[in-house]
Amino acid sequence: MSIDVLVMITVLRLGHRLGRDARISTHVGLVARAFGAQKIIYSGDKDEKMMNSVKFVSNEWGGPFSVVYQKNWRKSVKNFKGTKVHLTMYGIPIQKKISDIKKKRNVLVIIGGEKVPGEVYQMVDYNIAITNQPHSEVAALGVFLHEYFQGREKKFKGAKLKIIPQEKGKRVKEVKK
């Protein structure tokens, strides 16, 4: 079973820092795309190279997936029409709220990089903890999306490359158009 196309998940990555976060922010974008989100918004420092890396993967491995920069993250949160979920170790455990969140079809998932401003906690509908221990925002996003979509995989349109699953070794096939 594939991911419902009527669902729109947008990820907002707060506080990207040039020179420090390029790799982790790229991984945030890759996880968002692979696990079912349709869009990621980056705030903080504008980093065309990092954004282009995520766009390149989407172009090669399929989409749709968009990557945008928004200097003012508050504007993204305030203007979002849908359910706002902040992933934080200080929130309510995901197990207690995921069934409610799965009923929502337009979801903004907010993850931090640097220290998350306190106002974020007040601007959202849910503050969700994957665990109540320090951990990576990449891991939190992956677990959240996996739970939201119940482990279903997304089908990617327009892929140039496709992995052929096998028990041992690696096999990548070029997709003919």
C-alpha positions as CSV (number, residue, x, y, z in Angstrom):
1,M,0.0,0.0,0.0
2,S,1.4,3.4,-0.9
3,I,1.1,6.8,0.8
4,D,-2.2,8.6,0.4
5,V,-1.8,11.3,-2.2
6,L,-4.4,13.5,-0.5
7,V,-2.1,14.0,2.4
8,M,0.2,17.0,2.3
9,I,3.1,17.0,4.8
10,T,5.4,20.0,4.9
11,V,8.6,20.0,7.1
12,L,9.9,23.2,8.5
13,R,13.6,23.1,9.5
14,L,14.4,25.9,11.9
15,G,17.7,27.6,12.2
16,H,19.9,26.2,9.5
17,R,23.5,27.4,10.0
18,L,26.0,27.7,7.1
19,G,29.2,25.7,7.6
20,R,27.7,23.8,10.5
21,D,24.5,22.2,9.5
22,A,24.8,21.5,5.7
23,R,25.1,17.7,6.2
24,I,22.4,17.3,8.8
25,S,20.0,19.7,7.0
26,T,20.6,17.7,3.8
27,H,19.7,14.5,5.7
28,V,16.5,16.2,7.0
29,G,15.5,16.9,3.4
30,L,16.3,13.4,2.3
31,V,14.4,11.8,5.2
32,A,11.4,14.1,4.7
33,R,11.2,13.2,1.0
34,A,11.9,9.4,1.4
35,F,9.4,9.0,4.3
36,G,6.5,10.8,2.6
37,A,6.6,14.6,2.9
38,Q,6.0,16.7,-0.2
39,K,7.9,19.8,0.8
40,I,10.6,21.2,3.1
41,I,11.0,24.8,4.1
42,Y,14.4,25.9,5.5
43,S,14.9,28.9,7.7
44,G,18.1,30.4,9.2
45,D,21.0,30.9,6.8
46,K,20.2,30.6,3.1
47,D,22.2,27.7,1.7
48,E,21.7,27.1,-2.0
49,K,24.3,24.3,-2.2
50,M,22.5,22.3,0.5
51,M,19.1,22.9,-1.0
52,N,20.3,22.0,-4.5
53,S,21.6,18.7,-3.1
54,V,18.1,17.7,-1.9
55,K,16.6,18.9,-5.2
56,F,19.1,16.8,-7.2
57,V,18.1,13.7,-5.3
58,S,14.5,14.4,-6.0
59,N,15.3,14.9,-9.7
60,E,17.2,11.6,-9.9
61,W,15.1,9.4,-7.6
62,G,11.7,10.9,-8.3
63,G,9.2,13.3,-6.7
64,P,7.3,15.5,-6.4
65,F,9.2,17.2,-3.6
66,S,9.9,20.9,-3.2
67,V,12.7,22.6,-1.3
68,V,12.2,26.3,-0.4
69,Y,13.9,28.9,1.8
70,Q,11.9,31.1,4.1
71,K,13.9,33.7,6.0
72,N,11.0,34.4,8.4
73,W,10.0,31.0,9.9
74,R,7.3,32.7,11.9
75,K,5.5,33.6,8.7
76,S,5.6,30.0,7.6
77,V,4.0,28.9,10.8
78,K,1.4,31.6,11.1
79,N,0.3,31.3,7.4
80,F,0.1,27.5,7.4
81,K,-3.4,26.2,6.9
82,G,-3.5,22.9,8.7
83,T,-2.2,21.1,11.7
84,K,1.1,22.2,13.2
85,V,3.3,19.6,14.9
86,H,6.5,20.4,16.7
87,L,8.9,17.5,17.3
88,T,10.6,18.1,20.7
89,M,11.9,15.9,23.5
90,Y,9.8,18.0,25.9
91,G,6.4,17.1,24.3
92,I,3.8,14.5,24.8
93,P,4.9,11.0,23.7
94,I,4.1,10.3,20.1
95,Q,2.2,7.1,21.1
96,K,-0.4,9.2,23.0
97,K,-1.2,11.5,20.0
98,I,-0.3,9.9,16.7
99,S,-3.8,8.5,16.2
100,D,-5.2,12.0,16.4
101,I,-2.6,13.5,14.1
102,K,-3.0,10.7,11.5
103,K,-6.6,12.0,11.0
104,K,-5.1,15.3,9.7
105,R,-4.4,15.7,6.0
106,N,-2.4,18.9,5.9
107,V,0.4,18.8,8.5
108,L,3.4,21.1,9.1
109,V,6.1,19.2,11.0
110,I,8.5,21.6,12.7
111,I,12.0,20.5,13.7
112,G,14.8,22.5,15.2
113,G,18.5,22.8,14.6
114,E,19.7,25.4,17.0
115,K,17.8,26.1,20.2
116,V,14.1,26.3,19.3
117,P,12.5,29.7,20.3
118,G,10.0,29.2,23.2
119,E,7.2,30.8,21.1
120,V,7.2,27.7,18.8
121,Y,5.7,25.7,21.7
122,Q,2.7,28.1,21.8
123,M,2.2,28.4,18.0
124,V,1.6,24.7,17.3
125,D,-1.3,22.3,17.8
126,Y,0.9,19.5,19.1
127,N,4.3,19.3,20.8
128,I,5.3,15.7,20.2
129,A,8.2,13.8,21.8
130,I,9.6,10.8,20.0
131,T,11.5,10.2,23.2
132,N,12.0,12.4,26.2
133,Q,15.8,12.1,25.7
134,P,18.2,14.2,23.7
135,H,18.3,12.9,20.1
136,S,18.6,14.0,16.5
137,E,16.0,15.9,14.6
138,V,16.6,13.6,11.7
139,A,15.8,10.6,13.8
140,A,12.7,12.3,15.2
141,L,11.4,13.2,11.7
142,G,12.0,9.7,10.4
143,V,10.2,8.1,13.3
144,F,7.3,10.6,13.2
145,L,6.7,10.1,9.4
146,H,7.1,6.3,9.7
147,E,4.4,6.3,12.4
148,Y,2.2,8.8,10.6
149,F,2.2,6.7,7.4
150,Q,2.2,3.4,9.3
151,G,5.3,2.2,7.5
152,R,3.9,2.5,4.0
153,E,6.3,3.6,1.3
154,K,5.8,6.5,-1.1
155,K,5.7,5.9,-4.8
156,F,8.0,8.3,-6.6
157,K,7.0,9.6,-10.1
158,G,9.6,10.7,-12.7
159,A,12.5,8.7,-11.2
160,K,15.6,8.3,-13.3
161,L,17.0,5.7,-10.9
162,K,15.4,2.8,-9.0
163,I,16.8,0.4,-6.5
164,I,16.2,-3.3,-7.1
165,P,15.8,-4.8,-3.6
166,Q,18.0,-7.8,-2.9
167,E,19.3,-9.7,0.1
168,K,23.0,-9.1,-0.7
169,G,24.8,-6.5,-2.8
170,K,23.5,-3.4,-4.4
171,R,21.6,-3.0,-7.7
172,V,20.5,0.3,-9.2
173,K,18.6,0.4,-12.4
174,E,18.1,3.3,-14.8
175,V,14.4,3.9,-15.4
176,K,13.6,4.3,-19.1
177,K,11.2,7.0,-20.1
